[in-house]
Amino acid sequence: MPAAPLFDVHDPASDRTVGALLGAPAAAALVGAPTALTTSFTDPGHGPARLLRTALTDLAATPHPPRPPVDPIAHAWARALRTLARTGQTPPPAPALEHTPPRHPLGASWRALTRTPHPAHDPARGSFACTHLVDAVWAASTAAGDEAALYTGALAAARWGASALPLQALRRLSETTSPHTLTVTALTTARGPHPTAWPEHPVLADEPRRLPPFAVPHPLDEKVLLGNLDHLRAHPHTVDAVVSLCRTHPSDAPHLPDADWVRVWLHDRAGANTNLHFTLEEAAGAVAALRSEGKRVLLHCWAGASRTPAVAARYAVAALGAPPLPTLAAMIRTVGGHLDNPSLSRAAAQLSGTDLPDPAATLFPDGVPPRRTELPAPHITG
């Protein structure tokens, strides 16, 4: 039997697949569920964890889960999770889940997912459609308790993606469970093992795709460094905490406590980020939270040229009161960056209520400044 095709990690299906495994423990962090309950959703020796993995097994090959659970309610729930991860769309009505007793955790999770209203998507007002995930988790918790909340977290994160999970919840989760380990499990379960590819292998770790280490102080907060992944790899002890905007591997900074390493699901490719505004806002908020703890922070992506200035600008606007458009331009100049992916700057501006249809013309009317000489062609991203 041929192996399942390798997912493109930039495809939103990968985001949703990882969300399906991270959603339950992240929901546990949100509602303060007991550690033993969280473990039952992450340790494959427990029933909930096995149910999640059954739903995701060989996800790219067939819409139907292999070896479906015998219990009809569990079977219906696994099919719902699988459909959400594959398509990002709410599955058809599931009577087996809809008509369970009120406190049945699987049925309650389905009802919370399908009956909780979706917030309006209005980034300028701080409203994001994907926060339906958090609303649904709390609705399930109120209606049927912690276990239902965790099942809801899995369903809702399979619908919206790991990029819709609050970073503060993931940070609390990382104190006891490695998000990277769950990411590996999710993608290898869904597509099969690929030891030379991320997340099993570090991204762009070999010559000639390495870049010279790069970091400069944020112009408005010298305790925030703006840099690239190779600065993290080469000079890990220059900071106390890290916000990573690209794919990373534990070997990139083995000394960092997981709770001080915030890893953001964000791609430098137009159309690849399902929850772009929310993700930028959360990343900027993570920088602000770490700084409020007195930490010196590295904010970085692979090259430190596109994602990094967008989040650095949003941090300066939201936390330091800086003006949006001049700050965006200043951050790009500071890192010697570029506008190869203008969707990032547009989204950062929209969070401040400013439309930016042509970032290059508006931010740099005299011409976009030259990029750092070592930066690669636009199609190579981490």
Contacts in CASP RR format, 6 or more apart in sequence:
PFRMAT RR
TARGET T0000
AUTHOR 0000-0000-0000
METHOD contacts of the structure
MODEL  1
MPAAPLFDVHDPASDRTVGALLGAPAAAALVGAPTALTTSFTDPGHGPAR
LLRTALTDLAATPHPPRPPVDPIAHAWARALRTLARTGQTPPPAPALEHT
PPRHPLGASWRALTRTPHPAHDPARGSFACTHLVDAVWAASTAAGDEAAL
YTGALAAARWGASALPLQALRRLSETTSPHTLTVTALTTARGPHPTAWPE
HPVLADEPRRLPPFAVPHPLDEKVLLGNLDHLRAHPHTVDAVVSLCRTHP
SDAPHLPDADWVRVWLHDRAGANTNLHFTLEEAAGAVAALRSEGKRVLLH
CWAGASRTPAVAARYAVAALGAPPLPTLAAMIRTVGGHLDNPSLSRAAAQ
LSGTDLPDPAATLFPDGVPPRRTELPAPHITG
3 192 0 8 1.000
4 58 0 8 1.000
4 59 0 8 1.000
4 60 0 8 1.000
4 61 0 8 1.000
4 190 0 8 1.000
4 191 0 8 1.000
4 192 0 8 1.000
5 60 0 8 1.000
5 61 0 8 1.000
5 191 0 8 1.000
6 191 0 8 1.000
6 194 0 8 1.000
6 197 0 8 1.000
7 13 0 8 1.000
7 14 0 8 1.000
7 17 0 8 1.000
7 60 0 8 1.000
7 187 0 8 1.000
7 190 0 8 1.000
7 191 0 8 1.000
8 14 0 8 1.000
9 187 0 8 1.000
9 198 0 8 1.000
9 247 0 8 1.000
10 267 0 8 1.000
10 269 0 8 1.000
10 272 0 8 1.000
11 272 0 8 1.000
12 88 0 8 1.000
12 161 0 8 1.000
12 272 0 8 1.000
12 274 0 8 1.000
13 59 0 8 1.000
13 85 0 8 1.000
13 86 0 8 1.000
14 187 0 8 1.000
15 161 0 8 1.000
15 162 0 8 1.000
15 163 0 8 1.000
15 265 0 8 1.000
15 274 0 8 1.000
16 84 0 8 1.000
16 85 0 8 1.000
16 86 0 8 1.000
16 88 0 8 1.000
16 157 0 8 1.000
16 158 0 8 1.000
16 159 0 8 1.000
16 160 0 8 1.000
16 161 0 8 1.000
16 162 0 8 1.000
17 56 0 8 1.000
17 59 0 8 1.000
17 85 0 8 1.000
17 158 0 8 1.000
17 186 0 8 1.000
17 187 0 8 1.000
17 190 0 8 1.000
18 161 0 8 1.000
18 162 0 8 1.000
18 182 0 8 1.000
18 183 0 8 1.000
18 186 0 8 1.000
18 187 0 8 1.000
18 265 0 8 1.000
19 85 0 8 1.000
19 154 0 8 1.000
19 157 0 8 1.000
19 158 0 8 1.000
19 161 0 8 1.000
19 162 0 8 1.000
19 165 0 8 1.000
19 186 0 8 1.000
20 52 0 8 1.000
20 55 0 8 1.000
20 56 0 8 1.000
20 81 0 8 1.000
20 84 0 8 1.000
20 85 0 8 1.000
20 154 0 8 1.000
20 157 0 8 1.000
20 158 0 8 1.000
20 186 0 8 1.000
21 42 0 8 1.000
21 52 0 8 1.000
21 56 0 8 1.000
21 154 0 8 1.000
21 182 0 8 1.000
21 183 0 8 1.000
21 185 0 8 1.000
21 186 0 8 1.000
21 189 0 8 1.000
22 157 0 8 1.000
22 162 0 8 1.000
22 165 0 8 1.000
22 170 0 8 1.000
22 173 0 8 1.000
22 179 0 8 1.000
22 182 0 8 1.000
22 183 0 8 1.000
22 186 0 8 1.000
23 150 0 8 1.000
23 153 0 8 1.000
23 154 0 8 1.000
23 156 0 8 1.000
23 157 0 8 1.000
23 158 0 8 1.000
23 162 0 8 1.000
23 165 0 8 1.000
24 38 0 8 1.000
24 41 0 8 1.000
24 42 0 8 1.000
24 48 0 8 1.000
24 52 0 8 1.000
24 150 0 8 1.000
24 151 0 8 1.000
24 153 0 8 1.000
24 154 0 8 1.000
25 38 0 8 1.000
25 41 0 8 1.000
25 42 0 8 1.000
25 150 0 8 1.000
25 173 0 8 1.000
25 177 0 8 1.000
25 182 0 8 1.000
26 153 0 8 1.000
26 157 0 8 1.000
26 165 0 8 1.000
26 166 0 8 1.000
26 169 0 8 1.000
26 170 0 8 1.000
26 173 0 8 1.000
27 33 0 8 1.000
27 137 0 8 1.000
27 149 0 8 1.000
27 150 0 8 1.000
27 152 0 8 1.000
27 153 0 8 1.000
27 154 0 8 1.000
27 169 0 8 1.000
28 37 0 8 1.000
28 38 0 8 1.000
28 41 0 8 1.000
28 146 0 8 1.000
28 149 0 8 1.000
28 150 0 8 1.000
28 173 0 8 1.000
29 169 0 8 1.000
29 170 0 8 1.000
29 172 0 8 1.000
29 173 0 8 1.000
30 134 0 8 1.000
30 137 0 8 1.000
30 138 0 8 1.000
30 149 0 8 1.000
30 166 0 8 1.000
30 169 0 8 1.000
31 137 0 8 1.000
31 138 0 8 1.000
31 141 0 8 1.000
31 146 0 8 1.000
31 149 0 8 1.000
32 146 0 8 1.000
33 146 0 8 1.000
33 147 0 8 1.000
33 149 0 8 1.000
33 150 0 8 1.000
34 146 0 8 1.000
35 176 0 8 1.000
37 146 0 8 1.000
37 147 0 8 1.000
37 150 0 8 1.000
38 150 0 8 1.000
38 176 0 8 1.000
38 177 0 8 1.000
39 46 0 8 1.000
40 46 0 8 1.000
40 47 0 8 1.000
40 48 0 8 1.000
40 49 0 8 1.000
41 48 0 8 1.000
41 49 0 8 1.000
41 52 0 8 1.000
41 150 0 8 1.000
41 154 0 8 1.000
42 49 0 8 1.000
42 177 0 8 1.000
42 182 0 8 1.000
43 49 0 8 1.000
44 50 0 8 1.000
44 53 0 8 1.000
48 150 0 8 1.000
48 151 0 8 1.000
51 69 0 8 1.000
51 74 0 8 1.000
51 77 0 8 1.000
51 78 0 8 1.000
52 81 0 8 1.000
52 154 0 8 1.000
53 185 0 8 1.000
53 189 0 8 1.000
54 65 0 8 1.000
54 66 0 8 1.000
54 67 0 8 1.000
54 68 0 8 1.000
54 69 0 8 1.000
54 78 0 8 1.000
55 65 0 8 1.000
55 77 0 8 1.000
55 78 0 8 1.000
55 79 0 8 1.000
55 81 0 8 1.000
55 82 0 8 1.000
55 85 0 8 1.000
56 81 0 8 1.000
56 82 0 8 1.000
56 85 0 8 1.000
56 186 0 8 1.000
56 189 0 8 1.000
56 190 0 8 1.000
57 65 0 8 1.000
57 66 0 8 1.000
57 67 0 8 1.000
57 189 0 8 1.000
57 190 0 8 1.000
58 66 0 8 1.000
58 190 0 8 1.000
58 192 0 8 1.000
59 82 0 8 1.000
59 85 0 8 1.000
59 86 0 8 1.000
59 189 0 8 1.000
59 190 0 8 1.000
59 191 0 8 1.000
60 190 0 8 1.000
60 191 0 8 1.000
63 82 0 8 1.000
63 83 0 8 1.000
63 86 0 8 1.000
64 79 0 8 1.000
64 82 0 8 1.000
65 78 0 8 1.000
65 79 0 8 1.000
65 82 0 8 1.000
68 75 0 8 1.000
68 78 0 8 1.000
68 79 0 8 1.000
69 75 0 8 1.000
69 78 0 8 1.000
72 96 0 8 1.000
73 96 0 8 1.000
73 97 0 8 1.000
73 100 0 8 1.000
73 104 0 8 1.000
73 106 0 8 1.000
73 107 0 8 1.000
74 106 0 8 1.000
75 96 0 8 1.000
76 94 0 8 1.000
76 96 0 8 1.000
76 97 0 8 1.000
76 106 0 8 1.000
76 110 0 8 1.000
77 94 0 8 1.000
77 97 0 8 1.000
77 106 0 8 1.000
77 107 0 8 1.000
77 109 0 8 1.000
77 110 0 8 1.000
77 151 0 8 1.000
77 155 0 8 1.000
79 91 0 8 1.000
79 94 0 8 1.000
80 91 0 8 1.000
80 94 0 8 1.000
80 97 0 8 1.000
80 110 0 8 1.000
80 155 0 8 1.000
81 154 0 8 1.000
81 155 0 8 1.000
81 158 0 8 1.000
83 89 0 8 1.000
83 91 0 8 1.000
84 90 0 8 1.000
84 91 0 8 1.000
84 155 0 8 1.000
84 158 0 8 1.000
84 159 0 8 1.000
85 158 0 8 1.000
85 190 0 8 1.000
88 158 0 8 1.000
88 159 0 8 1.000
90 113 0 8 1.000
90 114 0 8 1.000
90 159 0 8 1.000
94 110 0 8 1.000
97 106 0 8 1.000
97 107 0 8 1.000
97 110 0 8 1.000
97 111 0 8 1.000
98 107 0 8 1.000
98 110 0 8 1.000
98 111 0 8 1.000
100 106 0 8 1.000
100 107 0 8 1.000
100 108 0 8 1.000
102 108 0 8 1.000
102 143 0 8 1.000
102 144 0 8 1.000
103 143 0 8 1.000
103 144 0 8 1.000
103 145 0 8 1.000
103 148 0 8 1.000
104 144 0 8 1.000
105 144 0 8 1.000
105 145 0 8 1.000
105 147 0 8 1.000
105 148 0 8 1.000
105 150 0 8 1.000
105 151 0 8 1.000
106 151 0 8 1.000
107 148 0 8 1.000
108 140 0 8 1.000
108 143 0 8 1.000
108 144 0 8 1.000
108 145 0 8 1.000
108 148 0 8 1.000
108 151 0 8 1.000
108 152 0 8 1.000
109 140 0 8 1.000
109 148 0 8 1.000
109 149 0 8 1.000
109 151 0 8 1.000
109 152 0 8 1.000
109 153 0 8 1.000
109 154 0 8 1.000
109 155 0 8 1.000
110 155 0 8 1.000
111 140 0 8 1.000
111 143 0 8 1.000
112 136 0 8 1.000
112 137 0 8 1.000
112 139 0 8 1.000
112 140 0 8 1.000
112 143 0 8 1.000
112 148 0 8 1.000
112 152 0 8 1.000
113 136 0 8 1.000
113 152 0 8 1.000
113 155 0 8 1.000
113 156 0 8 1.000
113 159 0 8 1.000
115 139 0 8 1.000
116 132 0 8 1.000
116 135 0 8 1.000
116 136 0 8 1.000
116 139 0 8 1.000
117 132 0 8 1.000
117 135 0 8 1.000
118 129 0 8 1.000
118 132 0 8 1.000
119 127 0 8 1.000
119 128 0 8 1.000
119 129 0 8 1.000
119 131 0 8 1.000
119 132 0 8 1.000
119 135 0 8 1.000
120 127 0 8 1.000
120 129 0 8 1.000
121 127 0 8 1.000
121 128 0 8 1.000
121 129 0 8 1.000
121 277 0 8 1.000
123 277 0 8 1.000
123 278 0 8 1.000
123 281 0 8 1.000
123 347 0 8 1.000
123 350 0 8 1.000
123 351 0 8 1.000
123 353 0 8 1.000
124 350 0 8 1.000
124 351 0 8 1.000
124 352 0 8 1.000
124 353 0 8 1.000
126 281 0 8 1.000
126 351 0 8 1.000
128 275 0 8 1.000
128 277 0 8 1.000
128 278 0 8 1.000
128 281 0 8 1.000
130 160 0 8 1.000
130 161 0 8 1.000
130 163 0 8 1.000
130 164 0 8 1.000
130 274 0 8 1.000
130 275 0 8 1.000
130 278 0 8 1.000
131 164 0 8 1.000
131 278 0 8 1.000
132 156 0 8 1.000
132 159 0 8 1.000
132 160 0 8 1.000
133 153 0 8 1.000
133 156 0 8 1.000
133 157 0 8 1.000
133 159 0 8 1.000
133 160 0 8 1.000
133 164 0 8 1.000
133 165 0 8 1.000
134 166 0 8 1.000
136 152 0 8 1.000
136 153 0 8 1.000
136 155 0 8 1.000
136 156 0 8 1.000
137 149 0 8 1.000
137 152 0 8 1.000
137 153 0 8 1.000
137 156 0 8 1.000
138 149 0 8 1.000
139 152 0 8 1.000
140 148 0 8 1.000
140 149 0 8 1.000
140 151 0 8 1.000
140 152 0 8 1.000
140 153 0 8 1.000
141 148 0 8 1.000
141 149 0 8 1.000
141 152 0 8 1.000
156 164 0 8 1.000
157 164 0 8 1.000
157 165 0 8 1.000
160 274 0 8 1.000
160 275 0 8 1.000
161 265 0 8 1.000
161 274 0 8 1.000
161 275 0 8 1.000
162 183 0 8 1.000
162 265 0 8 1.000
163 264 0 8 1.000
163 265 0 8 1.000
163 266 0 8 1.000
163 273 0 8 1.000
163 274 0 8 1.000
163 275 0 8 1.000
163 278 0 8 1.000
163 279 0 8 1.000
164 274 0 8 1.000
164 275 0 8 1.000
164 278 0 8 1.000
166 282 0 8 1.000
167 262 0 8 1.000
167 264 0 8 1.000
167 282 0 8 1.000
167 283 0 8 1.000
167 285 0 8 1.000
167 286 0 8 1.000
168 286 0 8 1.000
168 289 0 8 1.000
170 179 0 8 1.000
170 262 0 8 1.000
170 263 0 8 1.000
171 259 0 8 1.000
171 262 0 8 1.000
171 286 0 8 1.000
172 259 0 8 1.000
173 179 0 8 1.000
174 258 0 8 1.000
174 259 0 8 1.000
174 261 0 8 1.000
175 258 0 8 1.000
175 259 0 8 1.000
178 250 0 8 1.000
178 258 0 8 1.000
179 258 0 8 1.000
179 263 0 8 1.000
180 199 0 8 1.000
180 248 0 8 1.000
180 249 0 8 1.000
180 250 0 8 1.000
180 263 0 8 1.000
183 199 0 8 1.000
184 199 0 8 1.000
184 200 0 8 1.000
187 199 0 8 1.000
188 194 0 8 1.000
188 200 0 8 1.000
193 200 0 8 1.000
194 200 0 8 1.000
195 201 0 8 1.000
198 247 0 8 1.000
198 249 0 8 1.000
199 247 0 8 1.000
199 249 0 8 1.000
201 249 0 8 1.000
202 248 0 8 1.000
202 249 0 8 1.000
202 251 0 8 1.000
202 252 0 8 1.000
203 229 0 8 1.000
203 246 0 8 1.000
203 247 0 8 1.000
203 248 0 8 1.000
203 249 0 8 1.000
203 302 0 8 1.000
203 382 0 8 1.000
204 210 0 8 1.000
204 229 0 8 1.000
204 302 0 8 1.000
204 380 0 8 1.000
204 382 0 8 1.000
205 249 0 8 1.000
209 376 0 8 1.000
209 380 0 8 1.000
210 230 0 8 1.000
211 228 0 8 1.000
211 229 0 8 1.000
211 230 0 8 1.000
211 302 0 8 1.000
211 303 0 8 1.000
211 374 0 8 1.000
211 375 0 8 1.000
211 376 0 8 1.000
212 230 0 8 1.000
212 374 0 8 1.000
213 228 0 8 1.000
213 230 0 8 1.000
213 231 0 8 1.000
213 233 0 8 1.000
213 234 0 8 1.000
213 235 0 8 1.000
214 227 0 8 1.000
214 228 0 8 1.000
214 230 0 8 1.000
214 231 0 8 1.000
214 304 0 8 1.000
214 335 0 8 1.000
214 372 0 8 1.000
214 374 0 8 1.000
215 225 0 8 1.000
215 226 0 8 1.000
215 227 0 8 1.000
215 228 0 8 1.000
215 231 0 8 1.000
215 235 0 8 1.000
215 238 0 8 1.000
215 298 0 8 1.000
215 300 0 8 1.000
216 225 0 8 1.000
216 226 0 8 1.000
216 227 0 8 1.000
216 334 0 8 1.000
216 335 0 8 1.000
217 224 0 8 1.000
217 225 0 8 1.000
217 226 0 8 1.000
218 224 0 8 1.000
218 225 0 8 1.000
218 226 0 8 1.000
218 299 0 8 1.000
218 312 0 8 1.000
218 315 0 8 1.000
218 316 0 8 1.000
218 334 0 8 1.000
219 330 0 8 1.000
219 331 0 8 1.000
219 334 0 8 1.000
220 316 0 8 1.000
220 320 0 8 1.000
220 322 0 8 1.000
220 327 0 8 1.000
221 291 0 8 1.000
221 315 0 8 1.000
221 316 0 8 1.000
221 320 0 8 1.000
223 291 0 8 1.000
223 294 0 8 1.000
223 295 0 8 1.000
223 296 0 8 1.000
223 297 0 8 1.000
224 287 0 8 1.000
224 291 0 8 1.000
224 296 0 8 1.000
224 297 0 8 1.000
224 298 0 8 1.000
224 299 0 8 1.000
224 312 0 8 1.000
224 315 0 8 1.000
225 231 0 8 1.000
225 238 0 8 1.000
225 239 0 8 1.000
225 296 0 8 1.000
225 297 0 8 1.000
225 298 0 8 1.000
225 299 0 8 1.000
225 300 0 8 1.000
226 299 0 8 1.000
226 300 0 8 1.000
226 304 0 8 1.000
226 308 0 8 1.000
226 309 0 8 1.000
226 312 0 8 1.000
226 331 0 8 1.000
226 334 0 8 1.000
226 335 0 8 1.000
227 298 0 8 1.000
227 299 0 8 1.000
227 300 0 8 1.000
227 301 0 8 1.000
227 304 0 8 1.000
227 308 0 8 1.000
227 335 0 8 1.000
228 300 0 8 1.000
228 301 0 8 1.000
228 302 0 8 1.000
228 303 0 8 1.000
228 304 0 8 1.000
228 305 0 8 1.000
228 308 0 8 1.000
229 244 0 8 1.000
229 246 0 8 1.000
229 248 0 8 1.000
229 252 0 8 1.000
229 300 0 8 1.000
229 301 0 8 1.000
229 302 0 8 1.000
229 303 0 8 1.000
229 382 0 8 1.000
231 238 0 8 1.000
231 298 0 8 1.000
231 300 0 8 1.000
232 242 0 8 1.000
232 244 0 8 1.000
232 248 0 8 1.000
232 252 0 8 1.000
232 253 0 8 1.000
232 298 0 8 1.000
232 300 0 8 1.000
233 252 0 8 1.000
233 253 0 8 1.000
236 253 0 8 1.000
236 255 0 8 1.000
236 256 0 8 1.000
237 255 0 8 1.000
238 296 0 8 1.000
238 298 0 8 1.000
239 295 0 8 1.000
239 296 0 8 1.000
239 297 0 8 1.000
239 298 0 8 1.000
240 260 0 8 1.000
240 290 0 8 1.000
240 294 0 8 1.000
240 295 0 8 1.000
240 296 0 8 1.000
240 297 0 8 1.000
241 256 0 8 1.000
241 260 0 8 1.000
241 261 0 8 1.000
241 262 0 8 1.000
241 290 0 8 1.000
241 293 0 8 1.000
241 295 0 8 1.000
241 296 0 8 1.000
241 297 0 8 1.000
241 298 0 8 1.000
242 253 0 8 1.000
242 256 0 8 1.000
242 260 0 8 1.000
242 261 0 8 1.000
242 262 0 8 1.000
242 297 0 8 1.000
242 298 0 8 1.000
242 299 0 8 1.000
242 300 0 8 1.000
243 262 0 8 1.000
243 264 0 8 1.000
243 283 0 8 1.000
243 286 0 8 1.000
243 287 0 8 1.000
243 290 0 8 1.000
243 297 0 8 1.000
243 298 0 8 1.000
243 299 0 8 1.000
243 300 0 8 1.000
243 311 0 8 1.000
244 261 0 8 1.000
244 262 0 8 1.000
244 263 0 8 1.000
244 264 0 8 1.000
244 300 0 8 1.000
244 301 0 8 1.000
245 264 0 8 1.000
245 266 0 8 1.000
245 283 0 8 1.000
245 299 0 8 1.000
245 300 0 8 1.000
245 301 0 8 1.000
245 307 0 8 1.000
245 308 0 8 1.000
245 311 0 8 1.000
246 266 0 8 1.000
246 268 0 8 1.000
246 300 0 8 1.000
246 301 0 8 1.000
246 302 0 8 1.000
246 307 0 8 1.000
246 381 0 8 1.000
246 382 0 8 1.000
247 302 0 8 1.000
247 382 0 8 1.000
248 261 0 8 1.000
248 263 0 8 1.000
253 261 0 8 1.000
260 290 0 8 1.000
260 295 0 8 1.000
262 283 0 8 1.000
262 286 0 8 1.000
262 290 0 8 1.000
264 279 0 8 1.000
264 282 0 8 1.000
264 283 0 8 1.000
264 286 0 8 1.000
265 279 0 8 1.000
266 273 0 8 1.000
266 276 0 8 1.000
266 279 0 8 1.000
266 280 0 8 1.000
266 283 0 8 1.000
266 301 0 8 1.000
266 307 0 8 1.000
267 273 0 8 1.000
267 381 0 8 1.000
267 382 0 8 1.000
268 301 0 8 1.000
268 302 0 8 1.000
268 306 0 8 1.000
268 307 0 8 1.000
268 340 0 8 1.000
268 341 0 8 1.000
268 344 0 8 1.000
268 381 0 8 1.000
268 382 0 8 1.000
269 341 0 8 1.000
269 381 0 8 1.000
270 341 0 8 1.000
270 342 0 8 1.000
270 343 0 8 1.000
271 343 0 8 1.000
273 279 0 8 1.000
273 343 0 8 1.000
276 343 0 8 1.000
276 344 0 8 1.000
276 347 0 8 1.000
277 347 0 8 1.000
277 350 0 8 1.000
277 351 0 8 1.000
280 310 0 8 1.000
280 311 0 8 1.000
280 314 0 8 1.000
280 344 0 8 1.000
280 347 0 8 1.000
280 348 0 8 1.000
280 351 0 8 1.000
281 314 0 8 1.000
281 318 0 8 1.000
281 351 0 8 1.000
283 299 0 8 1.000
283 311 0 8 1.000
283 314 0 8 1.000
284 311 0 8 1.000
284 314 0 8 1.000
284 315 0 8 1.000
284 318 0 8 1.000
284 319 0 8 1.000
285 315 0 8 1.000
285 318 0 8 1.000
285 319 0 8 1.000
287 297 0 8 1.000
287 299 0 8 1.000
287 311 0 8 1.000
287 312 0 8 1.000
287 315 0 8 1.000
287 319 0 8 1.000
288 315 0 8 1.000
288 318 0 8 1.000
288 319 0 8 1.000
290 297 0 8 1.000
291 297 0 8 1.000
291 319 0 8 1.000
299 308 0 8 1.000
299 311 0 8 1.000
299 312 0 8 1.000
299 315 0 8 1.000
300 308 0 8 1.000
301 307 0 8 1.000
301 308 0 8 1.000
301 382 0 8 1.000
302 381 0 8 1.000
302 382 0 8 1.000
303 375 0 8 1.000
303 376 0 8 1.000
303 381 0 8 1.000
304 335 0 8 1.000
304 337 0 8 1.000
305 335 0 8 1.000
305 336 0 8 1.000
305 337 0 8 1.000
305 338 0 8 1.000
305 371 0 8 1.000
305 372 0 8 1.000
305 375 0 8 1.000
306 337 0 8 1.000
306 338 0 8 1.000
306 339 0 8 1.000
306 340 0 8 1.000
306 341 0 8 1.000
306 344 0 8 1.000
307 344 0 8 1.000
308 331 0 8 1.000
308 335 0 8 1.000
309 328 0 8 1.000
309 331 0 8 1.000
309 332 0 8 1.000
309 334 0 8 1.000
309 335 0 8 1.000
309 337 0 8 1.000
310 328 0 8 1.000
310 331 0 8 1.000
310 344 0 8 1.000
310 345 0 8 1.000
310 347 0 8 1.000
310 348 0 8 1.000
311 348 0 8 1.000
312 331 0 8 1.000
312 334 0 8 1.000
312 335 0 8 1.000
313 322 0 8 1.000
313 324 0 8 1.000
313 327 0 8 1.000
313 328 0 8 1.000
313 330 0 8 1.000
313 331 0 8 1.000
313 345 0 8 1.000
313 348 0 8 1.000
314 348 0 8 1.000
314 351 0 8 1.000
316 322 0 8 1.000
316 327 0 8 1.000
316 331 0 8 1.000
317 323 0 8 1.000
317 324 0 8 1.000
317 327 0 8 1.000
317 348 0 8 1.000
317 351 0 8 1.000
317 352 0 8 1.000
318 351 0 8 1.000
324 348 0 8 1.000
324 349 0 8 1.000
324 352 0 8 1.000
324 353 0 8 1.000
324 354 0 8 1.000
325 349 0 8 1.000
325 354 0 8 1.000
325 356 0 8 1.000
325 362 0 8 1.000
325 363 0 8 1.000
328 345 0 8 1.000
328 348 0 8 1.000
328 349 0 8 1.000
328 359 0 8 1.000
328 363 0 8 1.000
329 363 0 8 1.000
329 364 0 8 1.000
332 338 0 8 1.000
332 339 0 8 1.000
332 345 0 8 1.000
332 363 0 8 1.000
332 369 0 8 1.000
333 369 0 8 1.000
335 372 0 8 1.000
336 369 0 8 1.000
336 370 0 8 1.000
336 371 0 8 1.000
336 372 0 8 1.000
336 375 0 8 1.000
337 369 0 8 1.000
337 371 0 8 1.000
337 372 0 8 1.000
337 375 0 8 1.000
338 368 0 8 1.000
338 371 0 8 1.000
338 375 0 8 1.000
338 378 0 8 1.000
339 345 0 8 1.000
339 359 0 8 1.000
339 360 0 8 1.000
339 363 0 8 1.000
339 368 0 8 1.000
340 378 0 8 1.000
341 378 0 8 1.000
342 356 0 8 1.000
342 358 0 8 1.000
342 359 0 8 1.000
342 360 0 8 1.000
345 356 0 8 1.000
345 359 0 8 1.000
345 363 0 8 1.000
346 355 0 8 1.000
346 356 0 8 1.000
346 357 0 8 1.000
346 359 0 8 1.000
349 355 0 8 1.000
349 356 0 8 1.000
349 359 0 8 1.000
350 356 0 8 1.000
356 362 0 8 1.000
356 363 0 8 1.000
360 367 0 8 1.000
360 368 0 8 1.000
END
